[in-house]
C-alpha cells in the first residue's frame, strides 16, 4: 500500500512547518487504509490524510498529531 516516502524540498518544508510527510502510495489505496497503515507501521497518531495524483503516481499528504513530530517518523523511514 505505502511504497516509499518522498524526500523533496517541499516535503522537508512541510515536515518542519506543518508536521506533514508525503508518501507515494498505490493507486487504489483509500485514505482510511493509508491512515491505518501509517499508524500501524510507525506507531503514531495521524490527524489527516489528503491524496493527490500527479505525474502518474498517487501521493498521500499525512498530517501527524502534535504528540507525534513528523521528524521522528522521517527518521524512522530514513529520510532524515
PDB file of N, CA, C and O in Angstrom:
ATOM      1  N   UNK A   1       0.818  -1.187   0.000  1.00  0.00           N
ATOM      2  CA  UNK A   1       0.000   0.000   0.000  1.00  0.00           C
ATOM      3  C   UNK A   1       0.869   1.260   0.000  1.00  0.00           C
ATOM      4  O   UNK A   1       0.712   2.122  -0.865  1.00  0.00           O
ATOM      5  N   UNK A   2       1.772   1.366   0.957  1.00  0.00           N
ATOM      6  CA  UNK A   2       2.686   2.511   1.009  1.00  0.00           C
ATOM      7  C   UNK A   2       3.972   2.091   0.319  1.00  0.00           C
ATOM      8  O   UNK A   2       4.618   1.126   0.727  1.00  0.00           O
ATOM      9  N   UNK A   3       4.339   2.817  -0.723  1.00  0.00           N
ATOM     10  CA  UNK A   3       5.535   2.441  -1.482  1.00  0.00           C
ATOM     11  C   UNK A   3       6.797   3.005  -0.833  1.00  0.00           C
ATOM     12  O   UNK A   3       7.698   2.254  -0.458  1.00  0.00           O
ATOM     13  N   UNK A   4       6.855   4.336  -0.703  1.00  0.00           N
ATOM     14  CA  UNK A   4       8.040   4.961  -0.128  1.00  0.00           C
ATOM     15  C   UNK A   4       7.735   6.413   0.231  1.00  0.00           C
ATOM     16  O   UNK A   4       6.810   7.008  -0.323  1.00  0.00           O
ATOM     17  N   UNK A   5       8.519   6.996   1.170  1.00  0.00           N
ATOM     18  CA  UNK A   5       8.359   8.413   1.496  1.00  0.00           C
ATOM     19  C   UNK A   5       9.015   9.272   0.417  1.00  0.00           C
ATOM     20  O   UNK A   5       9.971   8.849  -0.232  1.00  0.00           O
ATOM     21  N   UNK A   6       8.502  10.454   0.238  1.00  0.00           N
ATOM     22  CA  UNK A   6       9.034  11.371  -0.765  1.00  0.00           C
ATOM     23  C   UNK A   6       9.933  12.395  -0.068  1.00  0.00           C
ATOM     24  O   UNK A   6       9.501  13.092   0.850  1.00  0.00           O
ATOM     25  N   UNK A   7      11.174  12.474  -0.511  1.00  0.00           N
ATOM     26  CA  UNK A   7      12.137  13.397   0.094  1.00  0.00           C
ATOM     27  C   UNK A   7      12.491  14.484  -0.913  1.00  0.00           C
ATOM     28  O   UNK A   7      13.444  14.344  -1.681  1.00  0.00           O
ATOM     29  N   UNK A   8      11.716  15.569  -0.906  1.00  0.00           N
ATOM     30  CA  UNK A   8      11.981  16.714  -1.757  1.00  0.00           C
ATOM     31  C   UNK A   8      12.077  17.957  -0.881  1.00  0.00           C
ATOM     32  O   UNK A   8      11.833  17.899   0.325  1.00  0.00           O
ATOM     33  N   UNK A   9      12.433  19.078  -1.495  1.00  0.00           N
ATOM     34  CA  UNK A   9      12.495  20.323  -0.721  1.00  0.00           C
ATOM     35  C   UNK A   9      11.135  20.657  -0.124  1.00  0.00           C
ATOM     36  O   UNK A   9      11.040  21.086   1.026  1.00  0.00           O
ATOM     37  N   UNK A  10      10.084  20.458  -0.915  1.00  0.00           N
ATOM     38  CA  UNK A  10       8.733  20.753  -0.431  1.00  0.00           C
ATOM     39  C   UNK A  10       8.370  19.851   0.742  1.00  0.00           C
ATOM     40  O   UNK A  10       7.796  20.323   1.723  1.00  0.00           O
ATOM     41  N   UNK A  11       8.692  18.570   0.660  1.00  0.00           N
ATOM     42  CA  UNK A  11       8.329  17.660   1.742  1.00  0.00           C
ATOM     43  C   UNK A  11       9.088  17.993   3.027  1.00  0.00           C
ATOM     44  O   UNK A  11       8.534  17.873   4.120  1.00  0.00           O
ATOM     45  N   UNK A  12      10.336  18.407   2.906  1.00  0.00           N
ATOM     46  CA  UNK A  12      11.110  18.803   4.085  1.00  0.00           C
ATOM     47  C   UNK A  12      10.518  20.067   4.709  1.00  0.00           C
ATOM     48  O   UNK A  12      10.431  20.180   5.931  1.00  0.00           O
ATOM     49  N   UNK A  13      10.113  21.015   3.863  1.00  0.00           N
ATOM     50  CA  UNK A  13       9.495  22.244   4.363  1.00  0.00           C
ATOM     51  C   UNK A  13       8.172  21.934   5.067  1.00  0.00           C
ATOM     52  O   UNK A  13       7.902  22.476   6.139  1.00  0.00           O
ATOM     53  N   UNK A  14       7.352  21.071   4.478  1.00  0.00           N
ATOM     54  CA  UNK A  14       6.086  20.689   5.103  1.00  0.00           C
ATOM     55  C   UNK A  14       6.315  19.987   6.437  1.00  0.00           C
ATOM     56  O   UNK A  14       5.561  20.189   7.389  1.00  0.00           O
ATOM     57  N   UNK A  15       7.352  19.169   6.503  1.00  0.00           N
ATOM     58  CA  UNK A  15       7.658  18.457   7.730  1.00  0.00           C
ATOM     59  C   UNK A  15       8.010  19.444   8.843  1.00  0.00           C
ATOM     60  O   UNK A  15       7.552  19.299   9.976  1.00  0.00           O
ATOM     61  N   UNK A  16       8.812  20.433   8.519  1.00  0.00           N
ATOM     62  CA  UNK A  16       9.251  21.393   9.529  1.00  0.00           C
ATOM     63  C   UNK A  16       8.159  22.371   9.926  1.00  0.00           C
ATOM     64  O   UNK A  16       8.022  22.693  11.106  1.00  0.00           O
ATOM     65  N   UNK A  17       7.370  22.855   8.954  1.00  0.00           N
ATOM     66  CA  UNK A  17       6.404  23.915   9.223  1.00  0.00           C
ATOM     67  C   UNK A  17       5.024  23.405   9.626  1.00  0.00           C
ATOM     68  O   UNK A  17       4.360  24.017  10.463  1.00  0.00           O
ATOM     69  N   UNK A  18       4.580  22.275   9.032  1.00  0.00           N
ATOM     70  CA  UNK A  18       3.198  21.846   9.237  1.00  0.00           C
ATOM     71  C   UNK A  18       3.061  20.444   9.810  1.00  0.00           C
ATOM     72  O   UNK A  18       1.947  19.928   9.893  1.00  0.00           O
ATOM     73  N   UNK A  19       4.156  19.814  10.207  1.00  0.00           N
ATOM     74  CA  UNK A  19       4.132  18.474  10.786  1.00  0.00           C
ATOM     75  C   UNK A  19       3.514  17.451   9.824  1.00  0.00           C
ATOM     76  O   UNK A  19       2.705  16.615  10.228  1.00  0.00           O
ATOM     77  N   UNK A  20       3.908  17.530   8.538  1.00  0.00           N
ATOM     78  CA  UNK A  20       3.383  16.644   7.500  1.00  0.00           C
ATOM     79  C   UNK A  20       4.521  15.891   6.821  1.00  0.00           C
ATOM     80  O   UNK A  20       5.661  16.355   6.778  1.00  0.00           O
ATOM     81  N   UNK A  21       4.181  14.716   6.291  1.00  0.00           N
ATOM     82  CA  UNK A  21       5.090  13.958   5.434  1.00  0.00           C
ATOM     83  C   UNK A  21       4.330  13.544   4.187  1.00  0.00           C
ATOM     84  O   UNK A  21       3.104  13.427   4.201  1.00  0.00           O
ATOM     85  N   UNK A  22       5.072  13.323   3.104  1.00  0.00           N
ATOM     86  CA  UNK A  22       4.465  12.899   1.845  1.00  0.00           C
ATOM     87  C   UNK A  22       4.955  11.486   1.539  1.00  0.00           C
ATOM     88  O   UNK A  22       6.155  11.212   1.569  1.00  0.00           O
ATOM     89  N   UNK A  23       4.013  10.599   1.245  1.00  0.00           N
ATOM     90  CA  UNK A  23       4.334   9.230   0.865  1.00  0.00           C
ATOM     91  C   UNK A  23       3.746   8.942  -0.504  1.00  0.00           C
ATOM     92  O   UNK A  23       2.652   9.408  -0.820  1.00  0.00           O
ATOM     93  N   UNK A  24       4.457   8.183  -1.313  1.00  0.00           N
ATOM     94  CA  UNK A  24       3.919   7.676  -2.571  1.00  0.00           C
ATOM     95  C   UNK A  24       3.222   6.368  -2.225  1.00  0.00           C
ATOM     96  O   UNK A  24       3.806   5.491  -1.588  1.00  0.00           O
ATOM     97  N   UNK A  25       1.955   6.243  -2.655  1.00  0.00           N
ATOM     98  CA  UNK A  25       1.151   5.070  -2.320  1.00  0.00           C
ATOM     99  C   UNK A  25       0.622   4.416  -3.590  1.00  0.00           C
ATOM    100  O   UNK A  25       0.725   4.980  -4.679  1.00  0.00           O
ATOM    101  N   UNK A  26       0.059   3.231  -3.442  1.00  0.00           N
ATOM    102  CA  UNK A  26      -0.532   2.533  -4.579  1.00  0.00           C
ATOM    103  C   UNK A  26      -1.754   3.288  -5.072  1.00  0.00           C
ATOM    104  O   UNK A  26      -2.426   3.971  -4.298  1.00  0.00           O
ATOM    105  N   UNK A  27      -2.040   3.164  -6.357  1.00  0.00           N
ATOM    106  CA  UNK A  27      -3.141   3.911  -6.970  1.00  0.00           C
ATOM    107  C   UNK A  27      -4.499   3.611  -6.348  1.00  0.00           C
ATOM    108  O   UNK A  27      -5.326   4.517  -6.247  1.00  0.00           O
ATOM    109  N   UNK A  28      -4.757   2.394  -5.934  1.00  0.00           N
ATOM    110  CA  UNK A  28      -6.059   2.023  -5.396  1.00  0.00           C
ATOM    111  C   UNK A  28      -6.208   2.244  -3.904  1.00  0.00           C
ATOM    112  O   UNK A  28      -7.246   1.896  -3.340  1.00  0.00           O
ATOM    113  N   UNK A  29      -5.217   2.805  -3.250  1.00  0.00           N
ATOM    114  CA  UNK A  29      -5.240   2.972  -1.794  1.00  0.00           C
ATOM    115  C   UNK A  29      -6.259   4.023  -1.374  1.00  0.00           C
ATOM    116  O   UNK A  29      -6.302   5.119  -1.933  1.00  0.00           O
ATOM    117  N   UNK A  30      -7.070   3.681  -0.393  1.00  0.00           N
ATOM    118  CA  UNK A  30      -8.057   4.603   0.176  1.00  0.00           C
ATOM    119  C   UNK A  30      -7.460   5.320   1.381  1.00  0.00           C
ATOM    120  O   UNK A  30      -6.546   4.809   2.028  1.00  0.00           O
ATOM    121  N   UNK A  31      -7.984   6.504   1.675  1.00  0.00           N
ATOM    122  CA  UNK A  31      -7.457   7.319   2.774  1.00  0.00           C
ATOM    123  C   UNK A  31      -7.480   6.574   4.107  1.00  0.00           C
ATOM    124  O   UNK A  31      -6.526   6.644   4.881  1.00  0.00           O
ATOM    125  N   UNK A  32      -8.586   5.854   4.370  1.00  0.00           N
ATOM    126  CA  UNK A  32      -8.713   5.137   5.646  1.00  0.00           C
ATOM    127  C   UNK A  32      -7.635   4.061   5.773  1.00  0.00           C
ATOM    128  O   UNK A  32      -7.064   3.862   6.845  1.00  0.00           O
ATOM    129  N   UNK A  33      -7.368   3.370   4.661  1.00  0.00           N
ATOM    130  CA  UNK A  33      -6.356   2.312   4.682  1.00  0.00           C
ATOM    131  C   UNK A  33      -4.943   2.890   4.822  1.00  0.00           C
ATOM    132  O   UNK A  33      -4.091   2.310   5.494  1.00  0.00           O
ATOM    133  N   UNK A  34      -4.709   4.026   4.189  1.00  0.00           N
ATOM    134  CA  UNK A  34      -3.401   4.688   4.298  1.00  0.00           C
ATOM    135  C   UNK A  34      -3.159   5.104   5.744  1.00  0.00           C
ATOM    136  O   UNK A  34      -2.078   4.883   6.290  1.00  0.00           O
ATOM    137  N   UNK A  35      -4.172   5.708   6.359  1.00  0.00           N
ATOM    138  CA  UNK A  35      -4.061   6.152   7.751  1.00  0.00           C
ATOM    139  C   UNK A  35      -3.764   4.976   8.671  1.00  0.00           C
ATOM    140  O   UNK A  35      -2.881   5.064   9.524  1.00  0.00           O
ATOM    141  N   UNK A  36      -4.490   3.883   8.505  1.00  0.00           N
ATOM    142  CA  UNK A  36      -4.289   2.701   9.348  1.00  0.00           C
ATOM    143  C   UNK A  36      -2.894   2.113   9.149  1.00  0.00           C
ATOM    144  O   UNK A  36      -2.253   1.693  10.112  1.00  0.00           O
ATOM    145  N   UNK A  37      -2.424   2.083   7.905  1.00  0.00           N
ATOM    146  CA  UNK A  37      -1.101   1.516   7.618  1.00  0.00           C
ATOM    147  C   UNK A  37       0.009   2.362   8.233  1.00  0.00           C
ATOM    148  O   UNK A  37       0.962   1.817   8.790  1.00  0.00           O
ATOM    149  N   UNK A  38      -0.102   3.683   8.137  1.00  0.00           N
ATOM    150  CA  UNK A  38       0.908   4.581   8.719  1.00  0.00           C
ATOM    151  C   UNK A  38       0.923   4.444  10.236  1.00  0.00           C
ATOM    152  O   UNK A  38       1.991   4.339  10.839  1.00  0.00           O
ATOM    153  N   UNK A  39      -0.261   4.443  10.858  1.00  0.00           N
ATOM    154  CA  UNK A  39      -0.332   4.334  12.318  1.00  0.00           C
ATOM    155  C   UNK A  39       0.229   3.007  12.800  1.00  0.00           C
ATOM    156  O   UNK A  39       0.898   2.955  13.832  1.00  0.00           O
ATOM    157  N   UNK A  40      -0.036   1.938  12.066  1.00  0.00           N
ATOM    158  CA  UNK A  40       0.462   0.619  12.463  1.00  0.00           C
ATOM    159  C   UNK A  40       1.972   0.521  12.243  1.00  0.00           C
ATOM    160  O   UNK A  40       2.693   0.026  13.109  1.00  0.00           O
ATOM    161  N   UNK A  41       2.447   0.986  11.100  1.00  0.00           N
ATOM    162  CA  UNK A  41       3.863   0.862  10.740  1.00  0.00           C
ATOM    163  C   UNK A  41       4.771   1.672  11.666  1.00  0.00           C
ATOM    164  O   UNK A  41       5.812   1.181  12.102  1.00  0.00           O
ATOM    165  N   UNK A  42       4.376   2.914  11.965  1.00  0.00           N
ATOM    166  CA  UNK A  42       5.254   3.812  12.725  1.00  0.00           C
ATOM    167  C   UNK A  42       4.785   4.068  14.146  1.00  0.00           C
ATOM    168  O   UNK A  42       5.408   4.846  14.868  1.00  0.00           O
ATOM    169  N   UNK A  43       3.689   3.423  14.566  1.00  0.00           N
ATOM    170  CA  UNK A  43       3.158   3.559  15.928  1.00  0.00           C
ATOM    171  C   UNK A  43       3.006   5.032  16.308  1.00  0.00           C
ATOM    172  O   UNK A  43       3.598   5.507  17.278  1.00  0.00           O
ATOM    173  N   UNK A  44       2.201   5.738  15.522  1.00  0.00           N
ATOM    174  CA  UNK A  44       1.996   7.172  15.706  1.00  0.00           C
ATOM    175  C   UNK A  44       0.514   7.496  15.513  1.00  0.00           C
ATOM    176  O   UNK A  44      -0.280   6.622  15.165  1.00  0.00           O
ATOM    177  N   UNK A  45       0.155   8.744  15.738  1.00  0.00           N
ATOM    178  CA  UNK A  45      -1.213   9.197  15.536  1.00  0.00           C
ATOM    179  C   UNK A  45      -1.268  10.104  14.313  1.00  0.00           C
ATOM    180  O   UNK A  45      -0.476  11.036  14.178  1.00  0.00           O
ATOM    181  N   UNK A  46      -2.216   9.814  13.428  1.00  0.00           N
ATOM    182  CA  UNK A  46      -2.406  10.597  12.211  1.00  0.00           C
ATOM    183  C   UNK A  46      -3.694  11.395  12.352  1.00  0.00           C
ATOM    184  O   UNK A  46      -4.739  10.838  12.690  1.00  0.00           O
ATOM    185  N   UNK A  47      -3.621  12.704  12.093  1.00  0.00           N
ATOM    186  CA  UNK A  47      -4.812  13.548  12.153  1.00  0.00           C
ATOM    187  C   UNK A  47      -5.563  13.556  10.833  1.00  0.00           C
ATOM    188  O   UNK A  47      -6.792  13.495  10.820  1.00  0.00           O
ATOM    189  N   UNK A  48      -4.835  13.632   9.719  1.00  0.00           N
ATOM    190  CA  UNK A  48      -5.491  13.834   8.432  1.00  0.00           C
ATOM    191  C   UNK A  48      -4.673  13.218   7.309  1.00  0.00           C
ATOM    192  O   UNK A  48      -3.443  13.206   7.350  1.00  0.00           O
ATOM    193  N   UNK A  49      -5.383  12.704   6.299  1.00  0.00           N
ATOM    194  CA  UNK A  49      -4.742  12.177   5.097  1.00  0.00           C
ATOM    195  C   UNK A  49      -5.382  12.847   3.894  1.00  0.00           C
ATOM    196  O   UNK A  49      -6.603  12.830   3.739  1.00  0.00           O
ATOM    197  N   UNK A  50      -4.558  13.431   3.052  1.00  0.00           N
ATOM    198  CA  UNK A  50      -5.036  14.012   1.788  1.00  0.00           C
ATOM    199  C   UNK A  50      -4.268  13.333   0.673  1.00  0.00           C
ATOM    200  O   UNK A  50      -3.077  13.052   0.812  1.00  0.00           O
ATOM    201  N   UNK A  51      -4.944  13.070  -0.430  1.00  0.00           N
ATOM    202  CA  UNK A  51      -4.277  12.390  -1.542  1.00  0.00           C
ATOM    203  C   UNK A  51      -4.301  13.260  -2.785  1.00  0.00           C
ATOM    204  O   UNK A  51      -5.174  14.109  -2.965  1.00  0.00           O
ATOM    205  N   UNK A  52      -3.304  13.019  -3.642  1.00  0.00           N
ATOM    206  CA  UNK A  52      -3.152  13.771  -4.879  1.00  0.00           C
ATOM    207  C   UNK A  52      -2.507  12.858  -5.904  1.00  0.00           C
ATOM    208  O   UNK A  52      -1.506  12.202  -5.616  1.00  0.00           O
ATOM    209  N   UNK A  53      -3.079  12.815  -7.100  1.00  0.00           N
ATOM    210  CA  UNK A  53      -2.467  12.049  -8.181  1.00  0.00           C
ATOM    211  C   UNK A  53      -1.756  13.037  -9.089  1.00  0.00           C
ATOM    212  O   UNK A  53      -2.374  13.927  -9.673  1.00  0.00           O
ATOM    213  N   UNK A  54      -0.445  12.863  -9.197  1.00  0.00           N
ATOM    214  CA  UNK A  54       0.362  13.757 -10.009  1.00  0.00           C
ATOM    215  C   UNK A  54       1.510  12.984 -10.645  1.00  0.00           C
ATOM    216  O   UNK A  54       2.130  12.138 -10.000  1.00  0.00           O
ATOM    217  N   UNK A  55       1.783  13.270 -11.881  1.00  0.00           N
ATOM    218  CA  UNK A  55       2.885  12.621 -12.571  1.00  0.00           C
ATOM    219  C   UNK A  55       2.753  11.115 -12.647  1.00  0.00           C
ATOM    220  O   UNK A  55       3.757  10.404 -12.683  1.00  0.00           O
ATOM    221  N   UNK A  56       1.525  10.619 -12.673  1.00  0.00           N
ATOM    222  CA  UNK A  56       1.304   9.183 -12.767  1.00  0.00           C
ATOM    223  C   UNK A  56       1.459   8.430 -11.466  1.00  0.00           C
ATOM    224  O   UNK A  56       1.452   7.199 -11.465  1.00  0.00           O
ATOM    225  N   UNK A  57       1.599   9.139 -10.356  1.00  0.00           N
ATOM    226  CA  UNK A  57       1.691   8.474  -9.061  1.00  0.00           C
ATOM    227  C   UNK A  57       0.766   9.142  -8.057  1.00  0.00           C
ATOM    228  O   UNK A  57       0.496  10.340  -8.141  1.00  0.00           O
ATOM    229  N   UNK A  58       0.288   8.356  -7.113  1.00  0.00           N
ATOM    230  CA  UNK A  58      -0.599   8.864  -6.081  1.00  0.00           C
ATOM    231  C   UNK A  58       0.231   9.184  -4.846  1.00  0.00           C
ATOM    232  O   UNK A  58       0.992   8.351  -4.353  1.00  0.00           O
ATOM    233  N   UNK A  59       0.069  10.395  -4.364  1.00  0.00           N
ATOM    234  CA  UNK A  59       0.800  10.844  -3.178  1.00  0.00           C
ATOM    235  C   UNK A  59      -0.178  11.072  -2.037  1.00  0.00           C
ATOM    236  O   UNK A  59      -1.284  11.572  -2.241  1.00  0.00           O
ATOM    237  N   UNK A  60       0.239  10.701  -0.843  1.00  0.00           N
ATOM    238  CA  UNK A  60      -0.562  10.909   0.358  1.00  0.00           C
ATOM    239  C   UNK A  60       0.158  11.924   1.239  1.00  0.00           C
ATOM    240  O   UNK A  60       1.310  11.723   1.625  1.00  0.00           O
ATOM    241  N   UNK A  61      -0.529  13.007   1.549  1.00  0.00           N
ATOM    242  CA  UNK A  61      -0.001  14.026   2.450  1.00  0.00           C
ATOM    243  C   UNK A  61      -0.542  13.693   3.837  1.00  0.00           C
ATOM    244  O   UNK A  61      -1.741  13.816   4.085  1.00  0.00           O
ATOM    245  N   UNK A  62       0.333  13.276   4.732  1.00  0.00           N
ATOM    246  CA  UNK A  62      -0.045  12.805   6.057  1.00  0.00           C
ATOM    247  C   UNK A  62       0.221  13.907   7.078  1.00  0.00           C
ATOM    248  O   UNK A  62       1.357  14.355   7.233  1.00  0.00           O
ATOM    249  N   UNK A  63      -0.827  14.340   7.772  1.00  0.00           N
ATOM    250  CA  UNK A  63      -0.680  15.312   8.855  1.00  0.00           C
ATOM    251  C   UNK A  63      -0.684  14.543  10.167  1.00  0.00           C
ATOM    252  O   UNK A  63      -1.654  13.856  10.488  1.00  0.00           O
ATOM    253  N   UNK A  64       0.397  14.659  10.919  1.00  0.00           N
ATOM    254  CA  UNK A  64       0.523  13.936  12.173  1.00  0.00           C
ATOM    255  C   UNK A  64      -0.017  14.753  13.335  1.00  0.00           C
ATOM    256  O   UNK A  64      -0.058  15.983  13.290  1.00  0.00           O
ATOM    257  N   UNK A  65      -0.429  14.043  14.373  1.00  0.00           N
ATOM    258  CA  UNK A  65      -0.905  14.656  15.602  1.00  0.00           C
ATOM    259  C   UNK A  65       0.256  15.389  16.259  1.00  0.00           C
ATOM    260  O   UNK A  65       1.416  15.038  16.043  1.00  0.00           O
ATOM    261  N   UNK A  66      -0.050  16.404  17.056  1.00  0.00           N
ATOM    262  CA  UNK A  66       1.002  17.178  17.715  1.00  0.00           C
ATOM    263  C   UNK A  66       1.844  16.315  18.651  1.00  0.00           C
ATOM    264  O   UNK A  66       2.993  16.652  18.938  1.00  0.00           O
ATOM    265  N   UNK A  67       1.281  15.202  19.131  1.00  0.00           N
ATOM    266  CA  UNK A  67       2.026  14.289  20.002  1.00  0.00           C
ATOM    267  C   UNK A  67       3.120  13.552  19.229  1.00  0.00           C
ATOM    268  O   UNK A  67       4.078  13.059  19.825  1.00  0.00           O
ATOM    269  N   UNK A  68       2.977  13.477  17.903  1.00  0.00           N
ATOM    270  CA  UNK A  68       3.923  12.750  17.050  1.00  0.00           C
ATOM    271  C   UNK A  68       4.608  13.720  16.098  1.00  0.00           C
ATOM    272  O   UNK A  68       4.012  14.097  15.088  1.00  0.00           O
ATOM    273  N   UNK A  69       5.826  14.132  16.380  1.00  0.00           N
ATOM    274  CA  UNK A  69       6.535  15.004  15.441  1.00  0.00           C
ATOM    275  C   UNK A  69       6.853  14.251  14.139  1.00  0.00           C
ATOM    276  O   UNK A  69       7.294  13.102  14.172  1.00  0.00           O
ATOM    277  N   UNK A  70       6.628  14.896  13.020  1.00  0.00           N
ATOM    278  CA  UNK A  70       6.888  14.281  11.717  1.00  0.00           C
ATOM    279  C   UNK A  70       8.364  13.942  11.551  1.00  0.00           C
ATOM    280  O   UNK A  70       8.710  13.001  10.837  1.00  0.00           O
ATOM    281  N   UNK A  71       9.221  14.694  12.199  1.00  0.00           N
ATOM    282  CA  UNK A  71      10.659  14.419  12.075  1.00  0.00           C
ATOM    283  C   UNK A  71      11.014  13.064  12.679  1.00  0.00           C
ATOM    284  O   UNK A  71      11.946  12.410  12.213  1.00  0.00           O
ATOM    285  N   UNK A  72      10.284  12.632  13.708  1.00  0.00           N
ATOM    286  CA  UNK A  72      10.524  11.312  14.296  1.00  0.00           C
ATOM    287  C   UNK A  72      10.173  10.212  13.299  1.00  0.00           C
ATOM    288  O   UNK A  72      10.899   9.226  13.175  1.00  0.00           O
ATOM    289  N   UNK A  73       9.069  10.381  12.597  1.00  0.00           N
ATOM    290  CA  UNK A  73       8.660   9.404  11.588  1.00  0.00           C
ATOM    291  C   UNK A  73       9.638   9.438  10.418  1.00  0.00           C
ATOM    292  O   UNK A  73       9.990   8.395   9.867  1.00  0.00           O
ATOM    293  N   UNK A  74      10.076  10.640  10.039  1.00  0.00           N
ATOM    294  CA  UNK A  74      11.046  10.765   8.949  1.00  0.00           C
ATOM    295  C   UNK A  74      12.352  10.067   9.309  1.00  0.00           C
ATOM    296  O   UNK A  74      12.981   9.456   8.445  1.00  0.00           O
ATOM    297  N   UNK A  75      12.757  10.146  10.532  1.00  0.00           N
ATOM    298  CA  UNK A  75      13.965   9.457  10.985  1.00  0.00           C
ATOM    299  C   UNK A  75      13.774   7.943  10.904  1.00  0.00           C
ATOM    300  O   UNK A  75      14.684   7.219  10.501  1.00  0.00           O
ATOM    301  N   UNK A  76      12.596   7.473  11.285  1.00  0.00           N
ATOM    302  CA  UNK A  76      12.305   6.038  11.222  1.00  0.00           C
ATOM    303  C   UNK A  76      12.277   5.521   9.793  1.00  0.00           C
ATOM    304  O   UNK A  76      12.623   4.365   9.547  1.00  0.00           O
ATOM    305  N   UNK A  77      11.862   6.373   8.833  1.00  0.00           N
ATOM    306  CA  UNK A  77      11.817   5.952   7.439  1.00  0.00           C
ATOM    307  C   UNK A  77      13.161   6.089   6.741  1.00  0.00           C
ATOM    308  O   UNK A  77      13.367   5.505   5.677  1.00  0.00           O
ATOM    309  N   UNK A  78      14.075   6.849   7.322  1.00  0.00           N
ATOM    310  CA  UNK A  78      15.393   7.016   6.730  1.00  0.00           C
ATOM    311  C   UNK A  78      15.540   8.287   5.909  1.00  0.00           C
ATOM    312  O   UNK A  78      16.568   8.482   5.259  1.00  0.00           O
ATOM    313  N   UNK A  79      14.530   9.156   5.924  1.00  0.00           N
ATOM    314  CA  UNK A  79      14.626  10.421   5.193  1.00  0.00           C
ATOM    315  C   UNK A  79      15.652  11.338   5.853  1.00  0.00           C
ATOM    316  O   UNK A  79      16.467  11.961   5.173  1.00  0.00           O
ATOM    317  N   UNK A  80      15.606  11.414   7.150  1.00  0.00           N
ATOM    318  CA  UNK A  80      16.498  12.321   7.892  1.00  0.00           C
ATOM    319  C   UNK A  80      17.621  11.536   8.549  1.00  0.00           C
ATOM    320  O   UNK A  80      18.473  12.121   9.218  1.00  0.00           O
TER     321      UNK A  80
END
